[in-house]
């Protein structure tokens, strides 16, 4: 898809790199992405279960099913991103999310809820992820980690704001008004900037990544791997294995963290403050890793982050006070926040922009399945053993193993 006239008019006249405009669009799209986030759904659990008599498990099942659908679609959507760019994919994603969440206000049965919410979660997990990071990595190379950090913080701001918007609307007009408010916010914030200002890549405007002046020379050659070429490298499989190891830990520990802390003797209010510490440290790490020196190999940083994740996971096992819980949750948040920011950067740095969608799409399916497995494994081990000690031990071991795997994920040789 050709860029709209407005960017072609603006780009040469701006005193700064047009990629920052693109990043602003991606931040707004990332904010809008959170319409069907679990944090938003949690606001609707009580009023919708009371209205329809559904169980909590029935509502939670829609989250997992939507993720599973995304896992199968991601390898198909990735090559589409490479061919058509992120503008079309993100515009459709924002429209689909806004309309489907608004349509949830019309829910009359569990079947209708599943059809609409599973669709919205599929869009959240696949098209949004591919489109956001695909566009970002096309426009930034040397400043990729900083740009990714900013985009990640913008997405987290959506996780904070949209549940509040939903809650205020529910308070005034009921849960149906809440879904309308969420969908309307998604459409109002996310669609027009992406449609009017997003451009597939800097070359379409006569620019180069990170370069504000048309015709400037690239600082360094980029890797150019097809998906088939990438899959023949050791780095691809090491990064994939790293993904498989860390994301069950992220999802499994995060979902059951409050329940474990309460079982360890903390009050519900204290458990909530621990989760707040975890969230704050996740945001700090997500933003902070963007300012690490680019000359520092990513595999070393990812290994250190995995060590922090390991310390935090094992630290949660024997917590006996709120201060110990703060410390463990802080380590865990630092580790997972940095990992979630650096992994997309690693895929782009290692294999380039040309086939990022196809490569990322293949791995995203594995990541989504790993995230779905974590909560299930944690719940099963809790039911079997009577507490979360065994599940946290397993997750700590997985995180520790990922620290060694990261060290083995050396950057592949550049393919030209």
N, C-alpha and C positions, 0 to 999 in steps of 0.2 A: 504494500500500500504506500502510495506517495505521500510525503509530508504535506500537511495543509499549508495554504499560502502564508499564514501568520508567522510561523517559525522562519520561513525563508526571508521574510521582511525584517524580523527582529534580530536574528542571529548576527548579521554583519554589523549592526548598529549598537550592539550591547558592549559596554566597557569590560565585560567579564565573559567567561566561557559559558556557552549556551547549555552545557551539561548541567550546570547548577539549576537552570530552569527545569530541565528534565528531572533532576533529583527532587525538586519541589513538587512536581506532578506525581512522582512515585511515592513521596511521603503522604500526599493526600489520598492516593489510591490505597496505600498501605493502611492508613487510618480507616478508610471505608471497608477494607477487607474484613475487619473484625465484626461485621454484622452478625454472622453465625458462629462467632467464637464461643467456646465453652463458658467463658466468664459472662457473656451476654445471656446465653441460655440459662445459666444458673439463676438469673433473676426471674425467669418465667416458670421454673420448676414447681414452686409451691402453688401459684395461682392456677396453673394449667392442670396439675394433678388434682387439685381440689375441684376444678370445674368438670373434669372428665372421669375422675376416679382411676387414672392411670397410676402405675407403679413408677418409682424412680428408675428402675432398671429398663422399663419400656422407653422412657425418654432418653436415657443414656445410650441405648442401643442405636439410636439414630446417628449419634456422633461417630460411633465405630463403623457403622455401615457406610456412611458418607466417605469416611477415610478409605475404606476398602475399595469403593468404586473409583476413587481418585487414583489408587495404586495401579489399577488396570488401565486407566486412561492416560496417565502421565507419559508412558513411552510413545503414545500416539500423538499427544499434544506437543511434545518437545520438537520434533521436526517441523511442525506447523509454525512454531515460534521462529525457527531459523529461516523459514521461507517468507513469512509475512510480517515479522516483527512483533513487538510487544503492544503497539498501539491498538490494533484490532482486538487482540486477546484481552487486554486490560479493559477496554471499553465494554466488550461483551461481558466480562467478568463483573464489572461494577453494575451494569444493567441487570444481569441475572441475579446478583446478590440483593440488590435493592428491591426488585420486583418480587422475588421469591420470599424475602423476609416480610414485605408488606402483605403478600398473599397469605402468610401464616396467620394473619388476623382473621381470616375466613375459616380457619380450621374447625371442623365439626366432628372429626373422627381421627383415630390413631393412624389410619392408612393415609389420610390426607396430610397429616403432620409428617409422617415418614417421607412421603413423596417430595414435599417441599423442603424440609430441613435437610434430608440426605442430599438433595440436589445442591442446596446452598453450601453444605459442608464440602461436597466434591469440588465446587468452584473455589472455596477457600483453600483447599489443600493442593490443588493442581494448577489451574490456570493462573491464579493470583501469584503463587510462588514462582512459577516459570516466568510469567510476564514481568514481575517486579525485578527479579534478579537478572533476567535476560537483558532488560533495558539498562539496568544499572551497570552491568559488566560490559555492555557495548560502549558506554560513554566514558567509563573511567578505567584506567589501568594503574598508573602510578598512585593515584588517589583512591583506589578502589576500596581499601579498608575503611578510610574515613567516610566515604559516601555510603558504604554498607552500614556502618555504625549509625549514621544519621537516619537512614531509612528504617533501621531496626527500632530505634527509639520512637520514631513516628508511629510505627505499628503498635508499640506498647502503649502509646498515648491513646490509641483507639480502644485498647483493652480497658483503659481507665475511664474514658469518657462515655462510650456507648452503653455500658451497664448503668451508668448514672442517668443518662438520657432515658433509657428504657424504664428505670425505676420511677422517675418523676412522672412519666406518661402513665404508667400503671397506677400510680397513686391518684392521679386526677381522673383517669377514664377507664381503668381496667387493663387486663393483659392484651386485649385486642388493640387498644390504642398504643400500647407499648411496642408491638411489632410494627405498626404503621410508623411510629416515630423513628424506630431503628432504620427501616427501609428508606424513609424519606431523607434521613441524614446521610445514608450511604450514597444515594443518588445526588444529593445536593453538593456534597463535598468531593466525590470521586470522579464524576463523569466528565464535566465540561473541561477541566484543565487537561485531562488526558487526551480528550478528543481534539482540542484546539492546539495544544502545545507540544505534545509528545512526538518525537521523531525517532525512527527506527535506530539509526546510528549516526555518528557525527559526519561520516563520509557523505551522507545524503545532503548535507549542507555545506560541503566543501571543507569540512574540518577534520581533525584527527582527535582521538581520545586524549583528554587532558589539555588540548591545545586550543587557545582562544582565537588564534589567527588562521584564516584560511591559507592552505598551502604549507603550513609549518611541517617540519620533518619530525617523524616519530622518534622518541627518545631511544627506544630499543625494539628489536624485532619481537613480535608476539608468537607464541606457539600456535600451530594450526593443525588440530587433530580432528578427524572425523570420528563418529561414534565407534566405528569398527576399529580404527587405529587406536583410539583411547583404550578400548577394551582389551587390546593386546599388550598393554603396559602393566607393569607391576603396580604403579602408582594408582591406577584406576581401582584395582582390587583391594589395595591397602586402604584407600579412602572409603571404599564401599564397606569394608569390614569395620573400619572405625565408626562409620555411620550406624551399622547394625549393632554395635556394642554400646554406643552412648545413648541412642534415642529410646531404647526400652528403659534405661535408667531415668532419663529425663521425664518420660510420661508416667512410669510406674511409681517413682518416688513422689512426684509433684501431686498426683491425684490423691494418694493415700497419706500424705504427710500429716494433715491435720488429725486424721483418725489415729495414727500412730502416736502422736504427741499426747492426745487425750488419754490413750491407753497407758501411756507412761506416767500419768498423773497430773499433767498440765490442765488447767481450766480451758474451756473453749475460747475464752477471750485471750488468754495467753497464747494459745495455739494460733489464733488469728494474727496476733502481733508477730509471731515467728514467721508466718507466711508473708507478712508485709516486709520483714527484713529480707527474706529470700527474694521477693520481687524487686526490692530496691537494689540489692546487690546484683541481681540479673541485669537490671538496666545500667548500672554502673559499669559492669564488665562489657556489656554490649557496646556501649559508647566508648569506653576507655581503650579497648583493643584497636580501635581505629587509628590511634595515635602512636602505636608501636612503630619502630623503624621498619621500613619496607625491606631493608637489606637483611633483616632477621628472618631466617627460614621459617615458614609457617608451621612446618612439622614440629619444630621445637616448641613453639608457642602452644600448639594443639596438645602436645604431650604434657606440658605444664598445666594446662587447663584440665586435662583428664586427671592429673594427680589431685588437683583441687576438688574435682568432682568425687574422686575416690575418698578423700579425707572427709568431705561433707557427708557422704553416704554412710560410711562406717561410723562417723561421729554421731549420727542420728540413732544408732542402735541402742546405746546405753544412756541416753539423756535422762537426767534425774532432776534437772532444774531448767528454768526458762533461759538462764544465761548460757548454759551449755547448748541449748537448742538454738539460740541466736547464733552462736559460733558455728555450729554445724551447718545451719541453714545458710549462713553467710558464705561459707566455703562452697557449698553446693550451688548457690546462686552465681557466684563468681565463675565457677567452672562452666555451668551450662549456658550462661549468658555469653561468655566469650566463644564457646563452641558454636552456638547458633549463628553468630555473626561471621566467624572465620571460615566455616565449612563452605558456604557458597563462594567465598573469595578464593579458597583453595582450588575448587573445581575450575574456576575461570583462569586463575593464574597458571595452573598446570596444563590446561588443554585449550585455552584460547576462547575467542568470542565466536568464531565461525560456526561451530556446531554445538554451542553451549546448550541450546534447548534440547537437542537430541540426547546429549550426554547427561545433562541434569535430569531430564525426564526419565531416563532409565534408572537412575539412582534414587529419584524421588519416590518411585514405587516401592523400593526397598525401605526407604526411610519411613514412609507412611505405614507400612506393615509392621516395622519395628516399633513405632510409636503405639500402634494398636495392641501389640503383644505385651508391652510393659505393664499396663494396668491389669490385664487379664492374669498375667503371671503373678503379680503381686497379690491380687485378690485370691487366687487359687492357693498360693502358699500360706496366706493368712488363714484361710478356712481350714487348711490341712493341719497347720501347726498350732493355731490358736493365738498367734501374735505375728508381728511384722519382722521379727529378728531374722528369720531365715530368708525372707525376700530381700531385706536390706543387705544381708551378707552376700547373696547372689549378685545383686546389683553392684555392690562395692567391688566384687571380683571382676565383673564385666568392665567397670570403669577403669580398674587397675590394669587390666589386659589392654584396654584401648590406649593407654599411655605408651606402651611398648609398640603397638601397631602404628601409632602416629610417627614414631621415630623411623619406622621402616618405609614410610610413604615419601620417598625421595622424589623430587621433581623429575619428570621424564625428559628425555632429550627432545629438543625442539624439532618439530616436523614442518618442513617448508614446502 
